């Protein structure tokens, strides 16, 4: 096949297709004639999805919110769009269990993605400029193109990774990918998100999280993911020092209505949530 982002997505499509229930919920949320009860009924028909959804709805992500003991209650309290976003989030890792990867640690990949998702969600609650649950989903999926490339073209992707650490001048992974392949993991991820008919905001966050100024419709949301990804790429556990934040696009702070001073608190909050949230989303599949 001709090596393009679209060709990779087409090639892996059968392995990472979303379950019918997720597609149905996504359609129903976009239908103004669909009620919350209708959505809850569809979700409840998939016991595995319903269980994961209730676990995440009762996780520390939602703080002191009262116990949610049914899908109907979850839809009523959280809202239909938030439930749609959580349905996508709680399904994503299960979908990708279908593509094995011998090149990187899948546990490390999802830990980074989840940490980015939690950081983006916390930052959104601070800025009030984007929907926190939608940004959680965007953060969780921001690097899915990287996972596909490592599965389908591992040698080429490894060569790109090596370019980021060789030579005197460091370069971003997407620049190395474009140099070697003519496309990058953000394009692959965005193509898959479009194929899944995910919300346009999520597609744009995946496509432009390395260069938020390129976002057209949702620059603030993309800037949140850009900042969260930059922080999540640092050694885990540390509060970023001022020099660590240099990798963040200077324009992103204003685009997201955030300040560097917001980061320390966000890091601490995200790190207190990550253990229970990982358990709710992934169960024991990422243990070890």
C-alpha atoms as an extended CHARMM CRD file, in Angstrom:
* protein
*
       288  EXT
         1         1  UNK       CA              0.0000000000        0.0000000000        0.0000000000  PROA      1               0.0000000000
         2         2  UNK       CA              1.0000000000        3.6290000000       -0.4610000000  PROA      2               0.0000000000
         3         3  UNK       CA              2.0860000000        4.7890000000        2.9770000000  PROA      3               0.0000000000
         4         4  UNK       CA             -0.2560000000        7.5920000000        4.0770000000  PROA      4               0.0000000000
         5         5  UNK       CA             -2.1250000000        8.4530000000        7.2730000000  PROA      5               0.0000000000
         6         6  UNK       CA             -5.4040000000        7.3930000000        5.6790000000  PROA      6               0.0000000000
         7         7  UNK       CA             -3.9420000000        4.0950000000        4.4630000000  PROA      7               0.0000000000
         8         8  UNK       CA             -2.7750000000        3.2390000000        7.9870000000  PROA      8               0.0000000000
         9         9  UNK       CA             -6.1940000000        3.9840000000        9.4470000000  PROA      9               0.0000000000
        10        10  UNK       CA             -7.9120000000        1.9410000000        6.7500000000  PROA      10              0.0000000000
        11        11  UNK       CA             -5.4900000000       -0.9230000000        7.3800000000  PROA      11              0.0000000000
        12        12  UNK       CA             -6.1000000000       -1.0200000000       11.1380000000  PROA      12              0.0000000000
        13        13  UNK       CA             -9.8020000000       -0.1440000000       10.9940000000  PROA      13              0.0000000000
        14        14  UNK       CA            -11.1650000000       -3.6410000000       11.5310000000  PROA      14              0.0000000000
        15        15  UNK       CA             -9.1070000000       -4.0890000000       14.6960000000  PROA      15              0.0000000000
        16        16  UNK       CA             -9.9680000000       -0.7840000000       16.3660000000  PROA      16              0.0000000000
        17        17  UNK       CA            -13.5720000000       -0.1770000000       15.3360000000  PROA      17              0.0000000000
        18        18  UNK       CA            -15.8400000000        1.1930000000       18.0470000000  PROA      18              0.0000000000
        19        19  UNK       CA            -18.5520000000       -1.1070000000       19.4130000000  PROA      19              0.0000000000
        20        20  UNK       CA            -22.0460000000       -0.5370000000       18.0540000000  PROA      20              0.0000000000
        21        21  UNK       CA            -23.2840000000        0.7270000000       21.4330000000  PROA      21              0.0000000000
        22        22  UNK       CA            -20.7420000000        3.5540000000       21.3910000000  PROA      22              0.0000000000
        23        23  UNK       CA            -21.6720000000        4.5830000000       17.8570000000  PROA      23              0.0000000000
        24        24  UNK       CA            -25.3390000000        4.4780000000       18.8370000000  PROA      24              0.0000000000
        25        25  UNK       CA            -24.8260000000        6.6430000000       21.9250000000  PROA      25              0.0000000000
        26        26  UNK       CA            -22.8490000000        9.1420000000       19.8560000000  PROA      26              0.0000000000
        27        27  UNK       CA            -25.7030000000        9.3620000000       17.3350000000  PROA      27              0.0000000000
        28        28  UNK       CA            -28.3330000000        9.6820000000       20.0650000000  PROA      28              0.0000000000
        29        29  UNK       CA            -26.5660000000       12.5550000000       21.7920000000  PROA      29              0.0000000000
        30        30  UNK       CA            -26.6440000000       14.4720000000       18.5090000000  PROA      30              0.0000000000
        31        31  UNK       CA            -30.3800000000       13.8110000000       18.1000000000  PROA      31              0.0000000000
        32        32  UNK       CA            -32.4630000000       16.4350000000       19.8940000000  PROA      32              0.0000000000
        33        33  UNK       CA            -35.4100000000       14.0470000000       20.0260000000  PROA      33              0.0000000000
        34        34  UNK       CA            -33.5220000000       11.4980000000       22.1310000000  PROA      34              0.0000000000
        35        35  UNK       CA            -34.1300000000       11.5760000000       25.8790000000  PROA      35              0.0000000000
        36        36  UNK       CA            -31.6870000000       10.8710000000       28.6920000000  PROA      36              0.0000000000
        37        37  UNK       CA            -33.7250000000        7.7600000000       29.4920000000  PROA      37              0.0000000000
        38        38  UNK       CA            -33.2520000000        6.4960000000       25.9240000000  PROA      38              0.0000000000
        39        39  UNK       CA            -29.4810000000        6.8820000000       26.1970000000  PROA      39              0.0000000000
        40        40  UNK       CA            -29.3810000000        5.1950000000       29.5950000000  PROA      40              0.0000000000
        41        41  UNK       CA            -31.3500000000        2.2380000000       28.2250000000  PROA      41              0.0000000000
        42        42  UNK       CA            -28.8840000000        1.6870000000       25.3740000000  PROA      42              0.0000000000
        43        43  UNK       CA            -25.8500000000        1.8950000000       27.6770000000  PROA      43              0.0000000000
        44        44  UNK       CA            -27.4360000000       -0.4870000000       30.1900000000  PROA      44              0.0000000000
        45        45  UNK       CA            -27.7050000000       -3.1570000000       27.4900000000  PROA      45              0.0000000000
        46        46  UNK       CA            -23.8850000000       -3.4890000000       27.6230000000  PROA      46              0.0000000000
        47        47  UNK       CA            -23.0920000000       -4.6420000000       31.1900000000  PROA      47              0.0000000000
        48        48  UNK       CA            -19.3350000000       -4.2410000000       30.7870000000  PROA      48              0.0000000000
        49        49  UNK       CA            -19.6350000000       -0.6790000000       29.5320000000  PROA      49              0.0000000000
        50        50  UNK       CA            -22.2180000000        0.1790000000       32.1920000000  PROA      50              0.0000000000
        51        51  UNK       CA            -19.9460000000       -1.1140000000       34.9550000000  PROA      51              0.0000000000
        52        52  UNK       CA            -16.9300000000        0.8350000000       33.7150000000  PROA      52              0.0000000000
        53        53  UNK       CA            -19.0310000000        3.9540000000       33.3260000000  PROA      53              0.0000000000
        54        54  UNK       CA            -20.3530000000        3.7870000000       36.8940000000  PROA      54              0.0000000000
        55        55  UNK       CA            -16.8350000000        3.2250000000       38.2270000000  PROA      55              0.0000000000
        56        56  UNK       CA            -15.4930000000        6.3190000000       36.4950000000  PROA      56              0.0000000000
        57        57  UNK       CA            -18.5820000000        8.3820000000       37.4290000000  PROA      57              0.0000000000
        58        58  UNK       CA            -17.8950000000        7.5390000000       41.0840000000  PROA      58              0.0000000000
        59        59  UNK       CA            -14.1170000000        8.0410000000       40.8470000000  PROA      59              0.0000000000
        60        60  UNK       CA            -12.1680000000       10.9420000000       42.3990000000  PROA      60              0.0000000000
        61        61  UNK       CA            -12.4900000000       12.7860000000       39.0700000000  PROA      61              0.0000000000
        62        62  UNK       CA            -15.8640000000       13.9770000000       40.3540000000  PROA      62              0.0000000000
        63        63  UNK       CA            -14.7040000000       14.8120000000       43.8400000000  PROA      63              0.0000000000
        64        64  UNK       CA            -17.3640000000       14.7270000000       46.5070000000  PROA      64              0.0000000000
        65        65  UNK       CA            -20.2610000000       14.1980000000       44.1410000000  PROA      65              0.0000000000
        66        66  UNK       CA            -22.8840000000       11.9200000000       45.6870000000  PROA      66              0.0000000000
        67        67  UNK       CA            -22.8940000000        8.2320000000       44.8620000000  PROA      67              0.0000000000
        68        68  UNK       CA            -24.1650000000        7.4090000000       41.3790000000  PROA      68              0.0000000000
        69        69  UNK       CA            -25.7020000000        3.9420000000       41.5140000000  PROA      69              0.0000000000
        70        70  UNK       CA            -27.3900000000        3.6050000000       38.1140000000  PROA      70              0.0000000000
        71        71  UNK       CA            -26.7980000000        4.5850000000       34.5130000000  PROA      71              0.0000000000
        72        72  UNK       CA            -30.0450000000        6.5790000000       34.5140000000  PROA      72              0.0000000000
        73        73  UNK       CA            -28.7950000000        8.5930000000       37.4670000000  PROA      73              0.0000000000
        74        74  UNK       CA            -25.4060000000        9.0650000000       35.8060000000  PROA      74              0.0000000000
        75        75  UNK       CA            -26.9990000000       10.4670000000       32.6520000000  PROA      75              0.0000000000
        76        76  UNK       CA            -29.2710000000       12.7440000000       34.6840000000  PROA      76              0.0000000000
        77        77  UNK       CA            -26.5180000000       14.1170000000       36.9220000000  PROA      77              0.0000000000
        78        78  UNK       CA            -23.6660000000       14.3640000000       34.4370000000  PROA      78              0.0000000000
        79        79  UNK       CA            -25.6520000000       15.2250000000       31.2970000000  PROA      79              0.0000000000
        80        80  UNK       CA            -25.8790000000       13.4970000000       27.9390000000  PROA      80              0.0000000000
        81        81  UNK       CA            -22.7740000000       15.0370000000       26.3330000000  PROA      81              0.0000000000
        82        82  UNK       CA            -20.6260000000       14.2600000000       29.3640000000  PROA      82              0.0000000000
        83        83  UNK       CA            -21.9100000000       10.6830000000       29.3420000000  PROA      83              0.0000000000
        84        84  UNK       CA            -21.1030000000       10.4150000000       25.6170000000  PROA      84              0.0000000000
        85        85  UNK       CA            -17.5520000000       11.5530000000       26.3260000000  PROA      85              0.0000000000
        86        86  UNK       CA            -17.1720000000        9.0610000000       29.1680000000  PROA      86              0.0000000000
        87        87  UNK       CA            -18.5860000000        6.2450000000       27.0200000000  PROA      87              0.0000000000
        88        88  UNK       CA            -15.8640000000        6.9610000000       24.4610000000  PROA      88              0.0000000000
        89        89  UNK       CA            -13.1890000000        7.1880000000       27.1680000000  PROA      89              0.0000000000
        90        90  UNK       CA            -14.1690000000        3.9790000000       28.9150000000  PROA      90              0.0000000000
        91        91  UNK       CA            -14.1700000000        2.1210000000       25.5970000000  PROA      91              0.0000000000
        92        92  UNK       CA            -10.9430000000        3.4410000000       24.0740000000  PROA      92              0.0000000000
        93        93  UNK       CA             -8.4510000000        1.2250000000       25.8730000000  PROA      93              0.0000000000
        94        94  UNK       CA            -10.6110000000       -1.8720000000       25.3750000000  PROA      94              0.0000000000
        95        95  UNK       CA            -10.6890000000       -1.1710000000       21.6480000000  PROA      95              0.0000000000
        96        96  UNK       CA             -6.8990000000       -0.8980000000       21.4640000000  PROA      96              0.0000000000
        97        97  UNK       CA             -6.3610000000       -4.1760000000       23.2800000000  PROA      97              0.0000000000
        98        98  UNK       CA             -6.8860000000       -5.6520000000       19.7940000000  PROA      98              0.0000000000
        99        99  UNK       CA             -3.6060000000       -4.3220000000       18.4070000000  PROA      99              0.0000000000
       100       100  UNK       CA             -0.5490000000       -5.8720000000       20.0490000000  PROA      100             0.0000000000
       101       101  UNK       CA              2.5800000000       -3.7930000000       20.4560000000  PROA      101             0.0000000000
       102       102  UNK       CA              6.0480000000       -5.1940000000       21.1150000000  PROA      102             0.0000000000
       103       103  UNK       CA              7.8990000000       -1.9020000000       20.7070000000  PROA      103             0.0000000000
       104       104  UNK       CA              6.8190000000        0.2110000000       23.6860000000  PROA      104             0.0000000000
       105       105  UNK       CA              5.2250000000       -0.3940000000       27.0640000000  PROA      105             0.0000000000
       106       106  UNK       CA              1.4790000000       -0.1590000000       26.5200000000  PROA      106             0.0000000000
       107       107  UNK       CA              1.0780000000        0.4610000000       30.2530000000  PROA      107             0.0000000000
       108       108  UNK       CA              3.4100000000        3.4810000000       29.9900000000  PROA      108             0.0000000000
       109       109  UNK       CA              1.5580000000        4.7280000000       26.9110000000  PROA      109             0.0000000000
       110       110  UNK       CA             -1.8130000000        4.7040000000       28.6640000000  PROA      110             0.0000000000
       111       111  UNK       CA             -0.3560000000        6.1280000000       31.8780000000  PROA      111             0.0000000000
       112       112  UNK       CA              0.9390000000        9.1210000000       29.9180000000  PROA      112             0.0000000000
       113       113  UNK       CA             -2.3670000000        9.4550000000       28.0700000000  PROA      113             0.0000000000
       114       114  UNK       CA             -4.4090000000        9.2340000000       31.2660000000  PROA      114             0.0000000000
       115       115  UNK       CA             -2.1610000000       11.7050000000       33.0760000000  PROA      115             0.0000000000
       116       116  UNK       CA             -2.5530000000       14.1140000000       30.1430000000  PROA      116             0.0000000000
       117       117  UNK       CA             -6.3270000000       13.5840000000       30.2480000000  PROA      117             0.0000000000
       118       118  UNK       CA             -6.5540000000       14.3040000000       33.9720000000  PROA      118             0.0000000000
       119       119  UNK       CA             -4.3140000000       17.3600000000       33.7040000000  PROA      119             0.0000000000
       120       120  UNK       CA             -6.4290000000       18.7290000000       30.8430000000  PROA      120             0.0000000000
       121       121  UNK       CA             -9.6070000000       18.1100000000       32.8390000000  PROA      121             0.0000000000
       122       122  UNK       CA             -8.2490000000       19.8390000000       35.9440000000  PROA      122             0.0000000000
       123       123  UNK       CA             -6.9260000000       22.7790000000       33.9200000000  PROA      123             0.0000000000
       124       124  UNK       CA            -10.3260000000       23.1680000000       32.2600000000  PROA      124             0.0000000000
       125       125  UNK       CA            -12.0200000000       23.3840000000       35.6530000000  PROA      125             0.0000000000
       126       126  UNK       CA             -9.6130000000       26.2120000000       36.4750000000  PROA      126             0.0000000000
       127       127  UNK       CA             -9.9040000000       28.1510000000       33.2340000000  PROA      127             0.0000000000
       128       128  UNK       CA            -13.6570000000       27.6140000000       32.6720000000  PROA      128             0.0000000000
       129       129  UNK       CA            -12.8690000000       27.8800000000       28.9410000000  PROA      129             0.0000000000
       130       130  UNK       CA            -13.5890000000       24.3120000000       27.8240000000  PROA      130             0.0000000000
       131       131  UNK       CA            -15.7270000000       21.3330000000       28.8110000000  PROA      131             0.0000000000
       132       132  UNK       CA            -13.7020000000       19.3320000000       31.3160000000  PROA      132             0.0000000000
       133       133  UNK       CA            -15.1220000000       15.9080000000       30.4030000000  PROA      133             0.0000000000
       134       134  UNK       CA            -14.6260000000       16.4230000000       26.6770000000  PROA      134             0.0000000000
       135       135  UNK       CA            -11.0300000000       17.4620000000       27.3180000000  PROA      135             0.0000000000
       136       136  UNK       CA            -10.5250000000       14.3430000000       29.4110000000  PROA      136             0.0000000000
       137       137  UNK       CA            -11.5260000000       12.2520000000       26.3840000000  PROA      137             0.0000000000
       138       138  UNK       CA             -9.3620000000       14.3360000000       24.0440000000  PROA      138             0.0000000000
       139       139  UNK       CA             -6.3920000000       13.9560000000       26.3830000000  PROA      139             0.0000000000
       140       140  UNK       CA             -6.8710000000       10.2160000000       26.6620000000  PROA      140             0.0000000000
       141       141  UNK       CA             -6.9160000000        9.8440000000       22.8600000000  PROA      141             0.0000000000
       142       142  UNK       CA             -4.4160000000       12.5240000000       21.8610000000  PROA      142             0.0000000000
       143       143  UNK       CA             -1.6630000000       10.0370000000       20.9150000000  PROA      143             0.0000000000
       144       144  UNK       CA             -3.6980000000        7.1690000000       19.4430000000  PROA      144             0.0000000000
       145       145  UNK       CA             -2.0330000000        7.7730000000       16.0780000000  PROA      145             0.0000000000
       146       146  UNK       CA              1.3120000000        7.0110000000       17.6880000000  PROA      146             0.0000000000
       147       147  UNK       CA             -0.0270000000        3.6730000000       18.9170000000  PROA      147             0.0000000000
       148       148  UNK       CA             -1.2570000000        2.7720000000       15.4180000000  PROA      148             0.0000000000
       149       149  UNK       CA              2.0610000000        3.6740000000       13.8120000000  PROA      149             0.0000000000
       150       150  UNK       CA              3.9940000000        1.6210000000       16.3460000000  PROA      150             0.0000000000
       151       151  UNK       CA              1.7750000000       -1.3410000000       15.5270000000  PROA      151             0.0000000000
       152       152  UNK       CA              1.6270000000       -1.0440000000       11.7520000000  PROA      152             0.0000000000
       153       153  UNK       CA              5.0050000000        0.4960000000       10.8550000000  PROA      153             0.0000000000
       154       154  UNK       CA              7.1570000000       -0.0670000000       13.9630000000  PROA      154             0.0000000000
       155       155  UNK       CA             10.5600000000        0.1730000000       12.2640000000  PROA      155             0.0000000000
       156       156  UNK       CA              9.7150000000        3.4420000000       10.5510000000  PROA      156             0.0000000000
       157       157  UNK       CA              8.3060000000        4.8990000000       13.7800000000  PROA      157             0.0000000000
       158       158  UNK       CA             11.3580000000        3.7770000000       15.7420000000  PROA      158             0.0000000000
       159       159  UNK       CA             13.5700000000        5.4650000000       13.1650000000  PROA      159             0.0000000000
       160       160  UNK       CA             11.6140000000        8.6820000000       13.6910000000  PROA      160             0.0000000000
       161       161  UNK       CA             11.9750000000        8.3570000000       17.4630000000  PROA      161             0.0000000000
       162       162  UNK       CA             15.7340000000        7.9300000000       17.0720000000  PROA      162             0.0000000000
       163       163  UNK       CA             15.9130000000       11.1700000000       15.0980000000  PROA      163             0.0000000000
       164       164  UNK       CA             14.5410000000       13.0030000000       18.1300000000  PROA      164             0.0000000000
       165       165  UNK       CA             17.4900000000       11.9730000000       20.2890000000  PROA      165             0.0000000000
       166       166  UNK       CA             20.3320000000       11.9720000000       17.7550000000  PROA      166             0.0000000000
       167       167  UNK       CA             22.3810000000       14.8850000000       16.5850000000  PROA      167             0.0000000000
       168       168  UNK       CA             23.1030000000       18.2280000000       18.1910000000  PROA      168             0.0000000000
       169       169  UNK       CA             19.7200000000       19.8000000000       17.4340000000  PROA      169             0.0000000000
       170       170  UNK       CA             16.7700000000       18.0920000000       19.0590000000  PROA      170             0.0000000000
       171       171  UNK       CA             13.5510000000       17.8930000000       17.1060000000  PROA      171             0.0000000000
       172       172  UNK       CA              9.9430000000       17.0300000000       17.8610000000  PROA      172             0.0000000000
       173       173  UNK       CA              8.6460000000       13.5860000000       16.9970000000  PROA      173             0.0000000000
       174       174  UNK       CA              6.0980000000       14.9290000000       14.5360000000  PROA      174             0.0000000000
       175       175  UNK       CA              8.8530000000       16.7640000000       12.6400000000  PROA      175             0.0000000000
       176       176  UNK       CA             10.9150000000       13.5640000000       12.4820000000  PROA      176             0.0000000000
       177       177  UNK       CA              7.8870000000       11.5630000000       11.3330000000  PROA      177             0.0000000000
       178       178  UNK       CA              7.1230000000       14.0390000000        8.5760000000  PROA      178             0.0000000000
       179       179  UNK       CA             10.7460000000       14.0330000000        7.4540000000  PROA      179             0.0000000000
       180       180  UNK       CA             10.8000000000       10.2450000000        7.1370000000  PROA      180             0.0000000000
       181       181  UNK       CA              7.2120000000        9.4330000000        6.1990000000  PROA      181             0.0000000000
       182       182  UNK       CA              5.5270000000       12.5630000000        4.9150000000  PROA      182             0.0000000000
       183       183  UNK       CA              2.8980000000       12.4880000000        7.6970000000  PROA      183             0.0000000000
       184       184  UNK       CA              2.8320000000       12.2350000000       11.4940000000  PROA      184             0.0000000000
       185       185  UNK       CA              0.9630000000       10.5540000000       14.3360000000  PROA      185             0.0000000000
       186       186  UNK       CA             -1.3860000000       13.5120000000       14.8630000000  PROA      186             0.0000000000
       187       187  UNK       CA             -2.6930000000       13.0840000000       11.3150000000  PROA      187             0.0000000000
       188       188  UNK       CA             -3.1720000000        9.3490000000       11.8190000000  PROA      188             0.0000000000
       189       189  UNK       CA             -5.0080000000        9.8840000000       15.0970000000  PROA      189             0.0000000000
       190       190  UNK       CA             -7.2310000000       12.6110000000       13.6680000000  PROA      190             0.0000000000
       191       191  UNK       CA             -8.1040000000       10.4230000000       10.6700000000  PROA      191             0.0000000000
       192       192  UNK       CA             -9.1890000000        7.6250000000       13.0060000000  PROA      192             0.0000000000
       193       193  UNK       CA            -11.2110000000       10.0160000000       15.1840000000  PROA      193             0.0000000000
       194       194  UNK       CA            -12.9980000000       11.3020000000       12.0830000000  PROA      194             0.0000000000
       195       195  UNK       CA            -13.6720000000        7.7470000000       10.9450000000  PROA      195             0.0000000000
       196       196  UNK       CA            -15.2020000000        7.0840000000       14.3630000000  PROA      196             0.0000000000
       197       197  UNK       CA            -17.3600000000       10.2370000000       13.9660000000  PROA      197             0.0000000000
       198       198  UNK       CA            -16.0570000000       11.6770000000       17.2210000000  PROA      198             0.0000000000
       199       199  UNK       CA            -16.8960000000       15.2940000000       18.1180000000  PROA      199             0.0000000000
       200       200  UNK       CA            -15.0030000000       17.8130000000       16.0270000000  PROA      200             0.0000000000
       201       201  UNK       CA            -13.4230000000       19.3170000000       19.1370000000  PROA      201             0.0000000000
       202       202  UNK       CA            -11.7550000000       15.9830000000       19.9570000000  PROA      202             0.0000000000
       203       203  UNK       CA            -10.5830000000       15.5650000000       16.3600000000  PROA      203             0.0000000000
       204       204  UNK       CA             -9.0230000000       19.0320000000       16.4080000000  PROA      204             0.0000000000
       205       205  UNK       CA             -7.3010000000       18.4000000000       19.7540000000  PROA      205             0.0000000000
       206       206  UNK       CA             -5.7330000000       15.2180000000       18.3850000000  PROA      206             0.0000000000
       207       207  UNK       CA             -4.7120000000       16.9090000000       15.1340000000  PROA      207             0.0000000000
       208       208  UNK       CA             -3.1150000000       20.0530000000       16.5980000000  PROA      208             0.0000000000
       209       209  UNK       CA             -2.0280000000       19.3290000000       20.1650000000  PROA      209             0.0000000000
       210       210  UNK       CA              1.6270000000       19.9090000000       19.2300000000  PROA      210             0.0000000000
       211       211  UNK       CA              0.8840000000       23.2060000000       17.4410000000  PROA      211             0.0000000000
       212       212  UNK       CA             -2.2310000000       24.7720000000       19.0160000000  PROA      212             0.0000000000
       213       213  UNK       CA             -2.0130000000       27.9280000000       16.9030000000  PROA      213             0.0000000000
       214       214  UNK       CA             -3.0690000000       25.7920000000       13.9190000000  PROA      214             0.0000000000
       215       215  UNK       CA             -6.4640000000       25.0460000000       15.5030000000  PROA      215             0.0000000000
       216       216  UNK       CA             -9.3020000000       26.7550000000       13.7000000000  PROA      216             0.0000000000
       217       217  UNK       CA            -12.5340000000       26.1690000000       15.6330000000  PROA      217             0.0000000000
       218       218  UNK       CA            -11.4320000000       25.1270000000       19.1230000000  PROA      218             0.0000000000
       219       219  UNK       CA             -8.0930000000       26.8390000000       19.8610000000  PROA      219             0.0000000000
       220       220  UNK       CA             -8.6850000000       27.0810000000       23.6090000000  PROA      220             0.0000000000
       221       221  UNK       CA             -9.4510000000       23.3550000000       23.9520000000  PROA      221             0.0000000000
       222       222  UNK       CA             -6.4240000000       22.4380000000       21.8270000000  PROA      222             0.0000000000
       223       223  UNK       CA             -4.2210000000       24.7330000000       23.9310000000  PROA      223             0.0000000000
       224       224  UNK       CA             -5.3410000000       22.9120000000       27.0820000000  PROA      224             0.0000000000
       225       225  UNK       CA             -4.3110000000       19.5640000000       25.5730000000  PROA      225             0.0000000000
       226       226  UNK       CA             -1.0180000000       21.0460000000       24.3580000000  PROA      226             0.0000000000
       227       227  UNK       CA             -0.1610000000       22.2750000000       27.8620000000  PROA      227             0.0000000000
       228       228  UNK       CA             -1.3060000000       19.0500000000       29.5280000000  PROA      228             0.0000000000
       229       229  UNK       CA              0.6870000000       16.9090000000       27.0870000000  PROA      229             0.0000000000
       230       230  UNK       CA              3.8440000000       18.9490000000       27.6270000000  PROA      230             0.0000000000
       231       231  UNK       CA              3.5610000000       18.5070000000       31.4020000000  PROA      231             0.0000000000
       232       232  UNK       CA              2.6680000000       14.8080000000       31.1350000000  PROA      232             0.0000000000
       233       233  UNK       CA              5.8180000000       14.2830000000       29.0550000000  PROA      233             0.0000000000
       234       234  UNK       CA              8.0110000000       15.3940000000       31.9620000000  PROA      234             0.0000000000
       235       235  UNK       CA              9.2710000000       12.9300000000       34.6050000000  PROA      235             0.0000000000
       236       236  UNK       CA              6.2380000000       11.8220000000       36.5780000000  PROA      236             0.0000000000
       237       237  UNK       CA              5.8650000000       12.9460000000       40.1740000000  PROA      237             0.0000000000
       238       238  UNK       CA              7.7340000000       16.2500000000       39.9880000000  PROA      238             0.0000000000
       239       239  UNK       CA              6.1860000000       19.7010000000       40.0920000000  PROA      239             0.0000000000
       240       240  UNK       CA              7.5000000000       21.3030000000       36.8820000000  PROA      240             0.0000000000
       241       241  UNK       CA             10.1650000000       23.9520000000       37.3080000000  PROA      241             0.0000000000
       242       242  UNK       CA              9.9760000000       27.1700000000       35.3100000000  PROA      242             0.0000000000
       243       243  UNK       CA             12.4860000000       25.9120000000       32.7490000000  PROA      243             0.0000000000
       244       244  UNK       CA             10.4370000000       22.7390000000       32.2140000000  PROA      244             0.0000000000
       245       245  UNK       CA              7.5960000000       24.8530000000       30.8740000000  PROA      245             0.0000000000
       246       246  UNK       CA              9.7040000000       26.2220000000       28.0090000000  PROA      246             0.0000000000
       247       247  UNK       CA              8.4540000000       23.4180000000       25.7640000000  PROA      247             0.0000000000
       248       248  UNK       CA              4.9600000000       24.9120000000       25.9620000000  PROA      248             0.0000000000
       249       249  UNK       CA              3.9830000000       27.1820000000       23.0730000000  PROA      249             0.0000000000
       250       250  UNK       CA              4.0550000000       30.7340000000       24.4540000000  PROA      250             0.0000000000
       251       251  UNK       CA              0.7200000000       31.5400000000       22.7850000000  PROA      251             0.0000000000
       252       252  UNK       CA             -0.9950000000       28.5340000000       24.3760000000  PROA      252             0.0000000000
       253       253  UNK       CA             -1.2170000000       30.1520000000       27.8030000000  PROA      253             0.0000000000
       254       254  UNK       CA             -3.3610000000       33.0190000000       26.5260000000  PROA      254             0.0000000000
       255       255  UNK       CA             -5.3640000000       30.7230000000       24.2410000000  PROA      255             0.0000000000
       256       256  UNK       CA             -6.2860000000       28.5640000000       27.2420000000  PROA      256             0.0000000000
       257       257  UNK       CA             -6.6750000000       31.4690000000       29.6970000000  PROA      257             0.0000000000
       258       258  UNK       CA             -4.1380000000       29.7800000000       31.9640000000  PROA      258             0.0000000000
       259       259  UNK       CA             -0.9520000000       30.8350000000       33.7320000000  PROA      259             0.0000000000
       260       260  UNK       CA              2.2020000000       28.9560000000       34.5770000000  PROA      260             0.0000000000
       261       261  UNK       CA              1.2690000000       29.4890000000       38.2340000000  PROA      261             0.0000000000
       262       262  UNK       CA             -1.7590000000       27.1960000000       37.7290000000  PROA      262             0.0000000000
       263       263  UNK       CA              0.3700000000       24.1770000000       36.9160000000  PROA      263             0.0000000000
       264       264  UNK       CA              1.6150000000       23.0950000000       40.3330000000  PROA      264             0.0000000000
       265       265  UNK       CA             -1.8590000000       22.7350000000       41.8030000000  PROA      265             0.0000000000
       266       266  UNK       CA             -3.1180000000       20.9760000000       38.6650000000  PROA      266             0.0000000000
       267       267  UNK       CA             -0.2550000000       18.4590000000       38.8020000000  PROA      267             0.0000000000
       268       268  UNK       CA             -0.9540000000       17.6570000000       42.4370000000  PROA      268             0.0000000000
       269       269  UNK       CA             -4.6770000000       17.2480000000       41.8160000000  PROA      269             0.0000000000
       270       270  UNK       CA             -4.2020000000       15.0510000000       38.7390000000  PROA      270             0.0000000000
       271       271  UNK       CA             -1.7180000000       12.8430000000       40.5460000000  PROA      271             0.0000000000
       272       272  UNK       CA             -4.1100000000       12.2660000000       43.4530000000  PROA      272             0.0000000000
       273       273  UNK       CA             -6.7540000000       11.1010000000       40.9570000000  PROA      273             0.0000000000
       274       274  UNK       CA             -4.7130000000        8.9390000000       38.6120000000  PROA      274             0.0000000000
       275       275  UNK       CA             -4.5750000000        5.7030000000       40.6110000000  PROA      275             0.0000000000
       276       276  UNK       CA             -8.3080000000        5.3180000000       41.1630000000  PROA      276             0.0000000000
       277       277  UNK       CA             -9.1240000000        6.6010000000       37.6760000000  PROA      277             0.0000000000
       278       278  UNK       CA             -6.7520000000        4.0960000000       36.0620000000  PROA      278             0.0000000000
       279       279  UNK       CA             -8.3910000000        1.3060000000       38.0490000000  PROA      279             0.0000000000
       280       280  UNK       CA            -11.8530000000        2.4550000000       36.9580000000  PROA      280             0.0000000000
       281       281  UNK       CA            -10.8990000000        2.7050000000       33.2700000000  PROA      281             0.0000000000
       282       282  UNK       CA             -8.5050000000       -0.2020000000       32.8380000000  PROA      282             0.0000000000
       283       283  UNK       CA             -9.1120000000       -2.5510000000       35.7440000000  PROA      283             0.0000000000
       284       284  UNK       CA             -6.0250000000       -4.7070000000       36.2710000000  PROA      284             0.0000000000
       285       285  UNK       CA             -5.0360000000       -4.8030000000       32.5900000000  PROA      285             0.0000000000
       286       286  UNK       CA             -2.2130000000       -2.2780000000       33.0710000000  PROA      286             0.0000000000
       287       287  UNK       CA             -0.8460000000       -3.7750000000       36.2660000000  PROA      287             0.0000000000
       288       288  UNK       CA              2.9050000000       -4.1240000000       36.3210000000  PROA      288             0.0000000000
